[in-house]
Structures are given as C-alpha cells and as structure tokens.
C-alpha cells in the first residue's frame, strides 16, 4: 500500500483512504475529568450545560489535551445532548447520576429548527477559535449524538440500562421524534463544518440496544440522511460513525450509511473488523485497561497497531477516557503509538 505523508492529518487519512507513515492518535473524551487542568478550569462550576455554551471555556478545554499530550486531533468540548437542549428539552446534569430530562412524549414538544444556529452560536464560535489556534496539521473534530441515541435519552428522561420505555414507545411517535432530531443534527453539523471543523463524528452510544430490524430503521436510515446531506454540501467531507455495541451490524452500517470512517468499540474483535469493515478504522483500546493497567494497555495497543498497520487507521479508545485514568498512563500510550 502507498503511504501518504508522515505528517498527514486525521482528516486526510479518512479522505484519501490511505495510511500515513505514522499512525495518528486522539482519544474520545480526551478533554475531560482525567486532566488536572480540566478540574482547575471548571472548579466551582456546577452547570455542565452552561459550560458547553461558554465559548472561551470550551476552547480552553478542547485545547488542553493537545497541549499536554500532542494529540493529532482536538475534539470540541461538548455533549451529545446539546441538540436535545437546543430543541427545548429540560436537561440537567446531576453529579453521580448523569442527565436528568423531563421526558418527551411527542415530537410536538420539540422546538423548531429555525433557532439552531443562534442557540449554538457559542459552540460554533468556540470551533472557530480552536481552529485558529490549532497547528495546521492537527484536525479539529466536531460531533453530534446520533438521532436514536438522543431520542432514547429524552424519551426515557435520562440514562437507562434497558431503554425499555424508548423501545416500547409508539413507533410512529418515535419515528417522528427521530426525524425531527435528524433534521436538526444536519443543520448543526453543517454549521460546525462552516465554522471550522475538519471532521465530524456521530456518536450513537445506544445503538447496541436495538435489534437488527430497528437498527436499520433508527440507526442506518437517519445516519444515511445526515451523511448524504453533509456530503451534498461538502463533497468528500470526512464523517466518522460510532454505532457503539453494534456487533456484526457494524458491517451493514459501514456499507449502507455512506460514512467515511468507522470507530469501533472495545468489544469488536480487531481481526473481524479488519476483515469486514472496508473503510478507515478508528479504535479500539479498552478505556478500563488504560485506566487501571498501563502495562496491559501498552501490550494491547501494540496488538491493535500490528493488526491495522497496513490499513488507513486512527488510534483511539473503544469508548471515552475514564475520569480516574492517570495522566501518566495516557502520556505513555500516546508516546508508544507515536514512536512504535
């Protein structure tokens, strides 16, 4: 396989579908509670949603892991439920509990699409600010929650182990809610791209809760609409999909949605992914291993790199960095990937 430049950006790895001489690395939830500078910056702030609309703070938090670890990409500091908040859902983040939301019973309770740009302007300004400060060869990643995942949270009223309320919701009503979120997500992601994002990622964190038939209806179809709309406006723009815990349905997702690259969770066997997923791959070290077993994490990282070394590949975790992950473990992982 021909290689692209050793200084290739993550966006270029995806666009050109070729690996670089060096494997790029960034980590999901890299800007967060694992960093002492993050804890200092947010000390005394209890309103998490308010933090996500604070342009200067968002820019600062986004850049922290790039400054500390020399990551190859920054991901804008935000949350997958921002779109739910923008659409008028009453969201509060409770320490130790997570999001607490007034449950939505109908798409009629969701706000219109007209005010999305105005409501998300602080985020969009932060994207522009970060892009102006990032070195040219480091990508800025924007993101949004997948429509099913956002819908499942606002129907349940928060997180759930089973999401049974969402799964047993009136099918027509659920379709309408997902359609409204899909349209809003298209607007939001296009605005992120216009503001300076080089790549966008769709986080469908609750994809694994769905049986195959509903996966096609609530994950593949909305994702296909979002990707199509983005690429219609910006041909060839890199879109990473992350249908967490989708198991063998990752293959259908890759083949049917039009996404440019796939992020895989840590339960996906990497040999299976290499054989079946024919787009640039991102993943998939277990964040628990990184947090609690530095030696084991480096050993597994070596196995992942060796498996994907001849493919267009971006090193990442199979989910977000855990809050109690030692900074030295992250530094050791980044150093290993950059120098192996």
C-alpha positions as CSV (number, residue, x, y, z in Angstrom):
1,X,0.0,0.0,0.0
2,X,1.2,3.5,-0.8
3,X,1.7,5.8,2.1
4,X,0.7,9.4,2.4
5,X,2.9,12.0,4.1
6,X,4.2,11.1,7.6
7,X,2.6,14.4,8.8
8,X,-0.8,13.5,7.3
9,X,-3.8,14.8,9.3
10,X,-6.6,12.5,10.5
11,X,-8.9,14.3,8.0
12,X,-6.5,13.3,5.2
13,X,-6.2,9.7,6.4
14,X,-10.0,9.5,6.0
15,X,-10.4,11.5,2.8
16,X,-7.6,9.7,0.9
17,X,-8.4,6.2,2.5
18,X,-4.6,5.6,2.9
19,X,-2.5,5.3,6.0
20,X,0.4,7.6,6.8
21,X,3.9,6.6,7.9
22,X,2.8,7.4,11.4
23,X,-0.5,6.3,13.0
24,X,-2.4,9.3,14.3
25,X,-3.9,9.3,17.7
26,X,-6.6,11.1,19.6
27,X,-8.9,9.8,22.4
28,X,-12.6,10.1,22.9
29,X,-13.4,12.2,25.9
30,X,-9.7,13.3,26.0
31,X,-10.8,16.8,27.2
32,X,-12.3,15.9,30.5
33,X,-12.1,15.0,34.1
34,X,-8.9,12.9,33.8
35,X,-6.9,16.1,33.4
36,X,-5.9,18.2,36.5
37,X,-6.0,21.3,34.3
38,X,-9.7,20.5,33.4
39,X,-10.6,20.2,37.1
40,X,-8.9,23.5,37.8
41,X,-10.7,25.2,34.9
42,X,-14.2,24.1,36.0
43,X,-13.7,24.3,39.8
44,X,-16.8,25.8,41.3
45,X,-18.9,25.4,38.1
46,X,-22.0,23.2,38.6
47,X,-23.9,23.9,35.4
48,X,-22.5,21.5,32.9
49,X,-24.8,22.6,30.0
50,X,-23.8,26.2,30.8
51,X,-20.2,25.1,30.4
52,X,-20.9,23.8,26.9
53,X,-22.1,27.2,25.8
54,X,-19.2,29.2,27.3
55,X,-17.1,29.9,24.2
56,X,-13.8,30.7,25.9
57,X,-14.1,27.8,28.4
58,X,-15.0,25.3,25.6
59,X,-11.9,26.5,23.6
60,X,-9.7,26.2,26.6
61,X,-10.9,22.7,27.5
62,X,-10.7,21.5,23.9
63,X,-7.1,22.5,23.5
64,X,-5.9,21.1,26.9
65,X,-5.1,17.5,25.8
66,X,-3.5,18.7,22.5
67,X,-1.2,21.0,24.6
68,X,-0.4,18.3,27.2
69,X,-0.1,15.2,25.0
70,X,0.5,16.5,21.5
71,X,-2.6,14.7,20.2
72,X,-3.1,14.6,16.5
73,X,-6.7,16.0,16.8
74,X,-8.8,18.1,19.1
75,X,-12.5,17.3,19.6
76,X,-14.7,20.2,20.5
77,X,-15.7,20.0,24.2
78,X,-19.4,19.5,24.2
79,X,-22.1,16.8,24.8
80,X,-24.3,14.6,22.7
81,X,-27.4,16.0,24.4
82,X,-26.7,19.6,23.3
83,X,-29.1,19.0,20.4
84,X,-31.8,17.9,22.8
85,X,-31.2,21.1,24.8
86,X,-31.4,23.2,21.6
87,X,-34.7,21.6,20.8
88,X,-36.2,22.7,24.1
89,X,-35.8,19.7,26.3
90,X,-35.3,20.4,30.0
91,X,-31.9,18.9,30.8
92,X,-29.9,18.9,34.0
93,X,-26.7,17.1,34.7
94,X,-26.7,15.7,38.2
95,X,-23.3,14.7,39.7
96,X,-23.2,10.9,40.2
97,X,-26.4,10.4,38.2
98,X,-25.9,11.9,34.8
99,X,-28.5,13.7,32.6
100,X,-32.0,14.2,34.1
101,X,-34.5,15.2,31.5
102,X,-38.2,15.9,31.5
103,X,-39.5,13.0,29.4
104,X,-40.7,13.9,25.9
105,X,-44.0,12.3,24.8
106,X,-44.3,13.7,21.3
107,X,-42.3,15.4,18.6
108,X,-44.7,18.3,19.0
109,X,-42.8,19.1,22.3
110,X,-39.6,19.7,20.4
111,X,-38.7,23.2,19.2
112,X,-38.3,24.3,15.6
113,X,-35.2,24.2,13.5
114,X,-35.2,27.9,12.9
115,X,-33.2,28.9,16.0
116,X,-30.4,26.2,15.9
117,X,-27.7,28.5,14.7
118,X,-28.5,31.2,17.2
119,X,-28.7,28.8,20.1
120,X,-25.5,27.0,19.2
121,X,-23.5,30.2,18.3
122,X,-21.3,29.9,21.4
123,X,-20.3,26.4,20.3
124,X,-19.7,27.5,16.7
125,X,-17.6,30.4,17.9
126,X,-15.5,28.0,20.0
127,X,-14.9,25.9,16.9
128,X,-13.6,28.9,15.0
129,X,-11.5,29.9,18.0
130,X,-9.9,26.5,18.4
131,X,-9.3,26.1,14.7
132,X,-7.4,29.4,14.6
133,X,-5.2,28.2,17.4
134,X,-4.6,24.6,16.3
135,X,-1.5,23.8,14.2
136,X,-2.4,23.2,10.5
137,X,-1.6,19.5,10.7
138,X,-3.9,18.8,13.6
139,X,-7.6,18.1,12.8
140,X,-10.5,19.6,14.7
141,X,-13.4,17.2,15.2
142,X,-16.9,18.4,15.6
143,X,-19.7,16.0,16.7
144,X,-23.3,15.3,17.5
145,X,-25.3,12.5,19.1
146,X,-27.0,10.0,16.8
147,X,-30.7,10.7,16.4
148,X,-31.7,7.4,18.0
149,X,-29.4,7.9,21.0
150,X,-30.7,11.5,21.6
151,X,-34.3,10.3,21.2
152,X,-33.8,7.4,23.6
153,X,-32.5,9.8,26.3
154,X,-35.2,12.3,26.0
155,X,-38.0,9.7,26.0
156,X,-36.5,7.8,29.0
157,X,-35.9,11.0,30.9
158,X,-32.2,10.2,31.2
159,X,-29.9,7.2,31.0
160,X,-31.2,3.7,31.3
161,X,-29.8,0.1,31.4
162,X,-32.5,-1.2,29.1
163,X,-34.1,1.8,27.4
164,X,-37.3,-0.2,27.5
165,X,-39.5,3.0,27.6
166,X,-38.0,4.2,24.3
167,X,-38.1,0.7,22.8
168,X,-41.8,0.4,23.6
169,X,-42.7,3.9,22.6
170,X,-45.4,4.4,20.0
171,X,-43.5,3.5,16.7
172,X,-44.9,6.4,14.7
173,X,-44.2,8.8,17.5
174,X,-40.6,7.6,17.8
175,X,-40.1,7.9,14.1
176,X,-41.3,11.5,14.2
177,X,-39.0,12.4,17.1
178,X,-36.0,10.8,15.3
179,X,-36.9,12.6,12.1
180,X,-37.0,15.9,13.9
181,X,-33.6,15.2,15.6
182,X,-32.2,14.1,12.3
183,X,-33.1,17.4,10.6
184,X,-31.7,19.4,13.5
185,X,-28.5,17.4,13.5
186,X,-27.9,18.1,9.8
187,X,-28.2,21.8,10.4
188,X,-26.0,21.7,13.5
189,X,-23.2,19.6,11.8
190,X,-23.2,21.7,8.7
191,X,-22.8,24.8,10.9
192,X,-19.9,23.1,12.7
193,X,-18.2,22.4,9.4
194,X,-18.8,26.0,8.2
195,X,-17.2,27.2,11.5
196,X,-14.0,25.3,11.0
197,X,-14.4,21.6,11.9
198,X,-12.2,19.4,9.7
199,X,-14.0,16.1,10.6
200,X,-17.3,15.3,12.3
201,X,-18.3,12.2,14.3
202,X,-21.7,10.8,15.0
203,X,-21.9,9.2,18.4
204,X,-24.8,6.6,18.5
205,X,-23.9,5.4,22.0
206,X,-27.1,3.4,22.5
207,X,-27.1,1.7,19.1
208,X,-26.4,-1.7,20.7
209,X,-29.8,-1.7,22.4
210,X,-31.6,-2.2,19.1
211,X,-32.5,-5.5,17.4
212,X,-31.5,-5.8,13.7
213,X,-34.7,-4.6,12.1
214,X,-34.9,-1.5,14.4
215,X,-31.2,-0.9,13.9
216,X,-31.7,-0.4,10.2
217,X,-34.7,1.9,10.8
218,X,-33.4,4.0,13.7
219,X,-29.6,4.0,13.1
220,X,-28.8,3.3,9.5
221,X,-31.5,5.4,7.8
222,X,-31.1,8.6,9.9
223,X,-27.3,8.3,9.6
224,X,-27.6,7.9,5.8
225,X,-29.7,11.1,5.7
226,X,-27.2,13.0,7.7
227,X,-24.1,11.8,5.8
228,X,-25.9,12.5,2.4
229,X,-26.8,16.0,3.5
230,X,-23.3,16.8,4.6
231,X,-21.6,15.4,1.5
232,X,-24.1,17.2,-0.7
233,X,-22.9,20.5,0.8
234,X,-19.3,19.4,1.2
235,X,-18.3,16.6,-1.2
236,X,-15.8,14.2,0.3
237,X,-16.1,15.7,3.8
238,X,-14.9,13.1,6.4
239,X,-17.7,11.7,8.6
240,X,-16.9,9.2,11.3
241,X,-19.6,6.9,12.6
242,X,-19.7,5.3,16.0
243,X,-22.7,2.9,16.5
244,X,-21.4,1.6,19.8
245,X,-22.0,-2.1,20.6
246,X,-23.5,-2.7,17.2
247,X,-21.6,-6.1,16.9
248,X,-21.9,-7.6,13.4
249,X,-24.2,-4.8,12.4
250,X,-21.1,-2.6,12.1
251,X,-20.6,-4.1,8.7
252,X,-24.1,-3.1,7.5
253,X,-23.6,0.3,9.0
254,X,-20.4,0.8,7.0
255,X,-21.9,-0.4,3.8
256,X,-25.2,1.3,3.9
257,X,-24.8,4.7,5.6
258,X,-22.1,6.3,3.4
259,X,-19.9,7.2,6.4
260,X,-16.2,7.8,5.6
261,X,-14.7,6.0,8.6
262,X,-15.8,3.8,11.5
263,X,-15.0,4.0,15.2
264,X,-15.3,0.6,16.8
265,X,-15.9,-0.2,20.5
266,X,-13.6,-2.4,22.5
267,X,-15.8,-5.5,22.3
268,X,-15.3,-5.7,18.5
269,X,-12.6,-8.3,17.6
270,X,-10.0,-6.4,15.7
271,X,-9.3,-9.3,13.3
272,X,-13.1,-9.4,12.4
273,X,-13.0,-5.6,11.9
274,X,-10.0,-5.8,9.6
275,X,-11.7,-8.5,7.5
276,X,-15.2,-7.0,7.3
277,X,-15.1,-3.2,7.6
278,X,-13.8,-1.7,4.4
279,X,-13.5,2.0,5.4
280,X,-10.7,3.7,7.5
281,X,-10.9,2.3,11.1
282,X,-10.6,4.1,14.4
283,X,-10.2,2.4,17.8
284,X,-10.4,0.5,20.0
285,X,-8.4,0.1,23.2
286,X,-10.5,-0.7,26.3
287,X,-10.5,2.6,28.4
288,X,-10.6,0.4,31.6
289,X,-7.3,-1.1,30.6
290,X,-5.8,2.3,30.1
291,X,-7.1,3.5,33.5
292,X,-6.0,0.5,35.6
293,X,-3.3,-1.4,33.8
294,X,-0.7,0.7,32.0
295,X,1.4,-2.3,31.1
296,X,-1.5,-4.3,29.8
297,X,-2.8,-1.2,27.8
298,X,0.6,-0.8,26.0
299,X,0.6,-4.5,25.2
300,X,-2.9,-4.4,23.8
301,X,-2.1,-1.2,21.9
302,X,0.8,-3.0,20.3
303,X,-1.5,-5.8,19.2
304,X,-4.0,-3.2,17.7
305,X,-1.3,-1.3,15.9
306,X,0.2,-4.5,14.5
307,X,-3.2,-5.7,13.3
308,X,-4.1,-2.4,11.5
309,X,-0.6,-1.2,10.5
310,X,-1.2,-1.8,6.8
311,X,-4.6,0.0,6.7
312,X,-5.7,3.6,7.0
313,X,-6.1,3.6,10.8
314,X,-6.6,6.1,13.6
315,X,-5.7,5.0,17.1
316,X,-8.3,5.7,19.7
317,X,-10.2,4.0,22.6
318,X,-13.3,1.9,22.3
319,X,-15.1,4.5,24.3
320,X,-14.3,7.6,26.3
321,X,-11.4,8.2,28.7
322,X,-12.5,7.2,32.2
323,X,-12.3,10.1,34.7
324,X,-9.8,8.4,37.1
325,X,-7.3,7.5,34.3
326,X,-3.8,8.5,35.4
327,X,-2.3,11.2,33.2
328,X,0.9,9.2,33.0
329,X,-1.0,6.3,31.5
330,X,-2.4,8.5,28.8
331,X,1.1,10.0,28.1
332,X,2.6,6.5,27.9
333,X,0.0,5.4,25.4
334,X,0.4,8.4,23.2
335,X,4.2,8.1,23.3
336,X,4.0,4.4,22.4
337,X,1.7,5.0,19.4
338,X,3.7,8.0,18.1
339,X,7.0,6.1,18.3
340,X,6.2,2.5,17.6
